[in-house]
Amino acid sequence: MHLLMLGAWPELAERLVGLPARVTLIQPPGVATAREAAWAHRYVELDYHDHDKAMEIAERIHQADPVDAVVSFRELALPALAAVAARLGVRSISGPVETLPRNKNAVRKLLNAGGCRVVKHRVCESADDLAAFAAECGHSVVVKPSVAYVMGGAHGVAGPEDVAPAWRHVTAATEEEILAEERLIGPEFSVEVRSVDGEHEVVMVTGKQHTGMPYFIEVGHVVPAAIGADDHAAIVRETVLALTAAGHETGPSHVEVILTEDGPAIVEINRRLAGDRIWELIQLATGRDLMTEVLLDAAGAPHSPTHRPAGGAAIAYLVADAERRVADELPVDAANSVDGLIRVKVTAQPSSIARTPDAPHSRLGYVMTVAETGEAAAEAAERAKELVLQQLFAH
């Protein structure tokens, strides 16, 4: 078995060791360490965002050592995955490549047609288009880039005065198509799914916290989500229905859901492993290593997931609630007294000016905790976060 992998962050690359397959790993220049290069059977340094070059190199590799599948679990690599898999005529993981368009408007049409809860949406070409759609929806909409690989850019509208700033914000994030959708109201979750040949296993329903209007920046995740059995079952049903409607068959997916008064509604489908270290929270809480599992699935290797009594885990992101100056010394040890603390990571620069986040990259770091339940882990993460923030902005 020969897998051609487009992109892998270090934690995924290290799981290539012992995998029952040869892996050719293609990484952009300057990304990999010497260890990552050593973990692959063959390592190629190439900017795979250049699709023509990626297809040329992939064909050379395929001629010398036939490729059985093209693999990627990174958001930004998925367009290259589709191009390379189609050129070589082999399967892709995530796959199949001809389904689930990268355009969120096209995906929304598939979901609405496939029996999912209908979400009103419209492609907007101008601020006037957005204003008209917002008025139709009672001025309760979210506007965002329609291309899935654009990170950030979402902006909520709650009144006519929000239309102009929302349009400026989203058009600053992308030159691509702009999508407006009715704003779904209710608690937000993500569903982490492992799919093999059309069989969808829901591994975890994750609880989420965000900053709310206008940017909805995610600032916390907890596994498992604190949710009743009936709501959990409804979220699972809607997720599986959505994946089926979109044609997703193989590979991991990260499906975002809001539980409205009318039941769960799909926000987005992402054909990849969850970001924000949710995969690590799942491993801490359940023992399941989703990275290894999806690689074994890609290699066609039979395996039995690890099962042990489930606990809980949480991550809380550090954000500023106003413009603040960061301390000269970063508080890496501030939360050591919190039971269940796994890690504190501060990404803010000493003595810099921090502002309220308007995109994921403007978060200042995170704390991660583990406990017997998700609720207990979330409470510990909040305590740890507050301790770190007190010192991060201490003057």
C-alpha positions as CSV (number, residue, x, y, z in Angstrom):
1,M,0.0,0.0,0.0
2,H,1.4,3.4,-1.1
3,L,-0.2,6.6,0.3
4,L,0.6,10.0,-1.2
5,M,0.0,12.5,1.7
6,L,-0.3,16.2,1.0
7,G,0.7,18.0,4.2
8,A,0.9,16.9,7.8
9,W,1.5,18.8,11.0
10,P,4.1,17.2,13.4
11,E,1.6,15.2,15.5
12,L,0.2,13.5,12.3
13,A,3.6,13.0,10.7
14,E,4.9,11.1,13.8
15,R,2.0,8.6,13.4
16,L,3.5,7.4,10.1
17,V,6.0,5.4,12.2
18,G,4.8,1.7,12.1
19,L,2.0,2.4,9.7
20,P,1.4,-0.7,7.5
21,A,1.9,1.4,4.3
22,R,4.6,3.3,2.4
23,V,3.9,7.1,2.8
24,T,5.2,9.7,0.4
25,L,4.8,13.0,2.4
26,I,4.7,16.2,0.4
27,Q,5.3,19.3,2.5
28,P,5.7,23.0,1.6
29,P,9.2,24.4,1.8
30,G,10.4,25.2,5.3
31,V,7.6,23.4,7.1
32,A,9.0,20.1,8.1
33,T,11.7,19.3,10.6
34,A,14.4,16.7,10.1
35,R,12.3,14.3,12.2
36,E,9.2,14.7,10.1
37,A,11.2,14.0,6.9
38,A,12.6,10.9,8.6
39,W,9.1,9.6,9.6
40,A,8.0,9.2,5.9
41,H,9.1,6.5,3.5
42,R,9.7,9.3,0.9
43,Y,9.8,13.0,1.6
44,V,9.2,15.7,-1.0
45,E,9.5,19.4,-0.4
46,L,6.9,21.1,-2.7
47,D,4.3,23.9,-2.4
48,Y,1.3,21.7,-3.3
49,H,-0.8,24.9,-3.6
50,D,0.7,25.1,-7.1
51,H,-1.7,22.4,-8.5
52,D,0.1,22.1,-11.8
53,K,3.4,21.4,-10.2
54,A,1.8,19.1,-7.6
55,M,0.2,17.0,-10.3
56,E,3.5,16.9,-12.3
57,I,5.5,15.6,-9.3
58,A,2.7,13.2,-8.3
59,E,2.7,11.7,-11.7
60,R,6.5,11.1,-11.6
61,I,6.1,9.4,-8.2
62,H,3.2,7.3,-9.4
63,Q,5.2,6.1,-12.4
64,A,8.1,5.0,-10.3
65,D,6.0,3.7,-7.3
66,P,2.3,3.4,-8.1
67,V,0.1,5.3,-5.6
68,D,-3.0,3.6,-4.2
69,A,-4.6,6.6,-2.6
70,V,-4.0,10.4,-2.1
71,V,-4.5,11.5,1.5
72,S,-4.9,14.8,3.2
73,F,-6.5,15.9,6.5
74,R,-5.5,19.6,6.2
75,E,-8.1,22.2,5.1
76,L,-5.8,24.2,2.8
77,A,-4.5,21.0,1.1
78,L,-8.0,19.7,0.0
79,P,-8.1,21.5,-3.3
80,A,-4.7,20.0,-4.2
81,L,-5.9,16.6,-3.0
82,A,-8.8,16.7,-5.5
83,A,-6.6,17.8,-8.4
84,V,-3.9,15.2,-7.8
85,A,-6.3,12.3,-7.1
86,A,-8.2,13.1,-10.3
87,R,-5.0,13.3,-12.4
88,L,-3.7,10.0,-11.1
89,G,-7.1,8.3,-11.2
90,V,-6.9,6.9,-7.7
91,R,-9.1,7.2,-4.7
92,S,-8.8,10.1,-2.3
93,I,-9.2,10.3,1.5
94,S,-11.1,12.4,2.3
95,G,-13.2,11.2,-0.6
96,P,-14.6,10.9,-3.1
97,V,-13.2,14.1,-4.6
98,E,-16.1,14.7,-7.0
99,T,-18.5,15.3,-4.1
100,L,-18.9,18.0,-1.4
101,P,-17.8,21.1,-3.3
102,R,-15.5,23.6,-1.7
103,N,-18.1,26.3,-2.2
104,K,-20.3,26.7,0.9
105,N,-23.2,27.9,-1.2
106,A,-23.1,24.7,-3.3
107,V,-22.9,22.6,-0.1
108,R,-25.8,24.4,1.4
109,K,-27.9,23.6,-1.6
110,L,-27.0,19.9,-1.2
111,L,-28.0,19.9,2.4
112,N,-31.3,21.7,1.8
113,A,-32.1,19.3,-1.0
114,G,-31.0,16.2,1.1
115,G,-33.6,16.5,3.9
116,C,-31.5,18.6,6.4
117,R,-33.1,21.5,8.2
118,V,-33.4,24.2,5.6
119,V,-31.2,27.2,6.2
120,K,-32.0,30.4,4.2
121,H,-29.0,31.6,2.2
122,R,-28.0,33.9,-0.6
123,V,-24.8,34.8,-2.5
124,C,-24.4,38.5,-2.3
125,E,-22.5,40.6,-4.8
126,S,-22.8,43.9,-3.0
127,A,-23.6,45.5,0.4
128,D,-27.0,46.3,-1.1
129,D,-27.6,42.6,-1.7
130,L,-26.7,41.9,1.8
131,A,-28.9,44.6,3.1
132,A,-31.9,43.2,1.2
133,F,-31.3,39.6,2.4
134,A,-30.8,40.8,6.0
135,A,-34.1,42.7,5.8
136,E,-35.9,39.5,4.6
137,C,-34.4,37.6,7.6
138,G,-35.3,40.2,10.2
139,H,-31.8,41.5,10.3
140,S,-30.5,38.3,11.8
141,V,-27.9,36.9,9.4
142,V,-24.2,35.9,9.2
143,V,-22.1,36.8,6.2
144,K,-18.9,34.9,5.4
145,P,-16.6,33.9,2.6
146,S,-18.2,31.1,0.5
147,V,-14.9,29.4,-0.2
148,A,-14.2,26.9,2.6
149,Y,-10.4,27.3,2.8
150,V,-10.7,31.0,3.7
151,M,-10.2,31.1,7.5
152,G,-12.1,33.7,9.4
153,G,-14.1,36.6,7.8
154,A,-17.5,35.8,9.3
155,H,-19.5,38.7,10.7
156,G,-23.0,38.8,12.2
157,V,-25.7,41.3,11.4
158,A,-28.3,42.2,14.0
159,G,-29.6,45.4,12.6
160,P,-29.3,47.7,9.5
161,E,-26.3,49.5,11.1
162,D,-24.3,46.2,10.9
163,V,-24.6,45.7,7.2
164,A,-21.7,48.1,6.2
165,P,-19.2,46.9,8.8
166,A,-20.1,43.3,8.0
167,W,-19.5,43.8,4.3
168,R,-16.2,45.6,4.9
169,H,-15.0,42.8,7.2
170,V,-15.9,39.9,4.9
171,T,-14.6,41.5,1.7
172,A,-11.3,42.3,3.5
173,A,-10.9,38.5,4.2
174,T,-11.5,37.3,0.6
175,E,-11.9,38.3,-3.0
176,E,-14.1,35.2,-3.6
177,E,-17.8,34.8,-3.5
178,I,-19.7,36.1,-0.4
179,L,-22.4,34.0,1.3
180,A,-25.1,35.3,3.6
181,E,-27.1,32.9,5.8
182,E,-29.8,33.2,8.4
183,R,-28.2,33.4,11.8
184,L,-29.0,30.2,13.7
185,I,-29.7,30.8,17.4
186,G,-28.8,28.2,20.1
187,P,-25.9,26.4,21.7
188,E,-23.2,25.3,19.2
189,F,-21.5,21.9,18.9
190,S,-19.2,20.1,16.6
191,V,-19.5,16.4,15.7
192,E,-16.3,14.5,15.0
193,V,-16.9,11.6,12.6
194,R,-14.9,8.7,11.2
195,S,-16.3,7.5,7.9
196,V,-15.3,4.4,6.0
197,D,-17.0,3.5,2.7
198,G,-20.2,5.4,3.6
199,E,-20.4,4.1,7.2
200,H,-20.3,7.0,9.5
201,E,-19.2,6.6,13.1
202,V,-19.8,9.6,15.4
203,V,-16.9,9.5,17.7
204,M,-17.6,12.6,19.8
205,V,-20.0,15.5,20.1
206,T,-18.0,18.5,21.3
207,G,-19.4,21.5,23.2
208,K,-18.2,24.9,22.0
209,Q,-18.0,28.4,23.3
210,H,-17.4,31.5,21.1
211,T,-17.3,35.3,21.5
212,G,-20.7,35.9,20.0
213,M,-21.5,38.9,17.8
214,P,-20.1,40.0,15.6
215,Y,-17.2,37.7,14.9
216,F,-18.1,34.4,16.7
217,I,-14.5,33.5,17.4
218,E,-14.2,30.1,19.1
219,V,-12.7,30.3,22.6
220,G,-13.4,26.9,24.1
221,H,-14.2,23.3,23.5
222,V,-15.2,20.5,25.9
223,V,-15.6,16.8,25.4
224,P,-18.0,15.2,25.8
225,A,-20.6,18.0,25.4
226,A,-23.0,18.5,28.3
227,I,-26.2,17.5,26.4
228,G,-29.2,15.4,27.0
229,A,-29.7,12.0,25.3
230,D,-32.6,13.2,23.1
231,D,-30.6,16.2,21.8
232,H,-27.5,14.1,21.3
233,A,-29.4,11.6,19.2
234,A,-31.0,14.4,17.1
235,I,-27.6,16.0,16.5
236,V,-26.1,12.7,15.5
237,R,-29.1,12.0,13.1
238,E,-28.7,15.4,11.4
239,T,-25.0,15.0,11.1
240,V,-25.2,11.6,9.4
241,L,-28.0,12.9,7.1
242,A,-25.8,15.9,6.1
243,L,-22.8,13.7,5.3
244,T,-24.9,11.4,3.2
245,A,-26.6,14.4,1.4
246,A,-23.2,15.9,0.6
247,G,-21.8,12.6,-0.6
248,H,-19.0,12.2,1.9
249,E,-18.0,8.5,2.2
250,T,-14.5,8.1,3.5
251,G,-12.2,10.0,5.9
252,P,-12.7,12.1,9.0
253,S,-15.1,15.0,9.1
254,H,-15.7,17.9,11.5
255,V,-19.4,19.0,11.3
256,E,-20.5,22.2,13.0
257,V,-24.1,22.2,14.3
258,I,-26.3,24.7,16.2
259,L,-29.2,23.3,18.3
260,T,-32.1,25.7,17.5
261,E,-35.6,25.7,19.0
262,D,-36.6,23.8,15.9
263,G,-33.9,21.2,16.3
264,P,-30.3,20.9,15.1
265,A,-29.1,22.7,12.0
266,I,-25.9,22.3,10.1
267,V,-23.5,25.3,10.0
268,E,-20.7,23.7,8.0
269,I,-19.1,20.4,7.0
270,N,-15.3,20.2,7.0
271,R,-13.8,17.1,5.4
272,R,-10.8,16.9,7.8
273,L,-9.9,16.3,11.4
274,A,-11.0,18.9,13.8
275,G,-8.7,21.8,14.5
276,D,-8.1,23.6,17.8
277,R,-6.6,20.3,19.2
278,I,-10.0,18.7,19.6
279,W,-8.4,15.4,18.4
280,E,-6.2,15.7,21.5
281,L,-9.1,16.3,23.8
282,I,-10.8,13.2,22.5
283,Q,-7.7,11.1,23.1
284,L,-7.4,12.5,26.7
285,A,-11.0,11.8,27.4
286,T,-11.5,8.4,25.7
287,G,-8.1,7.0,24.8
288,R,-9.0,7.0,21.1
289,D,-6.3,8.3,18.7
290,L,-8.2,9.6,15.8
291,M,-5.1,10.5,13.8
292,T,-3.8,6.9,13.9
293,E,-7.3,5.5,13.2
294,V,-7.9,7.6,10.0
295,L,-4.4,6.7,8.8
296,L,-5.1,3.0,9.3
297,D,-8.4,3.4,7.5
298,A,-6.6,5.1,4.6
299,A,-4.2,2.2,4.5
300,G,-7.0,-0.3,4.5
301,A,-5.6,-1.9,7.7
302,P,-8.1,-3.6,10.1
303,H,-8.0,-2.2,13.6
304,S,-10.0,-2.0,16.7
305,P,-10.3,1.5,18.4
306,T,-9.1,1.8,21.9
307,H,-11.9,1.8,24.5
308,R,-11.7,2.7,28.1
309,P,-14.0,4.4,30.6
310,A,-14.6,7.9,29.2
311,G,-13.6,11.0,31.1
312,G,-13.7,14.7,30.1
313,A,-11.3,17.2,28.6
314,A,-11.4,20.9,27.8
315,I,-9.5,23.7,26.1
316,A,-10.0,27.4,26.9
317,Y,-8.4,30.0,24.7
318,L,-6.8,33.2,26.1
319,V,-8.4,36.4,24.7
320,A,-8.4,40.0,25.6
321,D,-11.7,41.6,26.6
322,A,-10.4,45.1,25.7
323,E,-7.2,46.6,24.4
324,R,-4.5,45.6,26.9
325,R,-0.7,45.5,27.2
326,V,0.8,42.1,27.6
327,A,3.2,41.6,30.5
328,D,7.0,41.6,29.9
329,E,7.2,38.0,31.2
330,L,4.7,35.4,30.1
331,P,2.8,33.5,32.8
332,V,3.6,29.9,31.8
333,D,3.4,28.6,35.4
334,A,0.4,30.7,36.6
335,A,-2.1,27.8,36.6
336,N,0.0,25.0,37.9
337,S,-2.2,24.8,41.1
338,V,-5.2,23.7,39.0
339,D,-6.0,20.0,39.2
340,G,-6.0,18.3,35.9
341,L,-4.0,20.9,34.1
342,I,-2.4,19.4,31.0
343,R,-0.8,22.4,29.3
344,V,-0.5,26.2,29.2
345,K,0.6,27.7,25.9
346,V,0.9,31.4,25.5
347,T,1.4,32.7,22.0
348,A,1.2,36.4,22.8
349,Q,4.4,38.4,22.5
350,P,5.8,40.0,25.6
351,S,5.0,43.7,25.9
352,S,2.7,43.7,22.9
353,I,-0.8,45.2,22.7
354,A,-3.6,42.7,22.7
355,R,-7.1,43.4,21.4
356,T,-10.4,41.6,21.4
357,P,-10.2,38.9,18.8
358,D,-11.7,39.3,15.3
359,A,-10.1,36.1,13.9
360,P,-8.7,32.8,15.3
361,H,-5.1,33.9,14.9
362,S,-5.7,36.9,17.3
363,R,-6.2,34.5,20.2
364,L,-3.3,34.7,22.7
365,G,-2.9,31.0,23.6
366,Y,-4.8,28.3,25.5
367,V,-5.0,26.1,28.6
368,M,-6.0,22.5,28.4
369,T,-7.4,20.3,31.3
370,V,-8.7,16.8,32.0
371,A,-11.1,15.6,34.6
372,E,-13.6,12.8,35.3
373,T,-16.4,14.6,33.3
374,G,-16.5,17.2,30.6
375,E,-18.2,19.7,32.9
376,A,-15.4,19.3,35.5
377,A,-12.8,19.7,32.8
378,A,-14.4,22.9,31.5
379,E,-14.6,24.4,35.0
380,A,-10.9,23.6,35.6
381,A,-10.0,25.2,32.2
382,E,-11.9,28.4,33.2
383,R,-10.0,28.6,36.5
384,A,-6.7,28.0,34.8
385,K,-7.5,30.6,32.1
386,E,-8.4,33.3,34.6
387,L,-5.2,32.7,36.5
388,V,-3.1,33.0,33.4
389,L,-5.0,36.1,32.2
390,Q,-4.4,37.8,35.5
391,Q,-0.7,37.6,35.1
392,L,-0.7,38.0,31.3
393,F,-2.1,41.5,31.7
394,A,-0.6,42.3,35.1
395,H,0.9,45.8,35.5
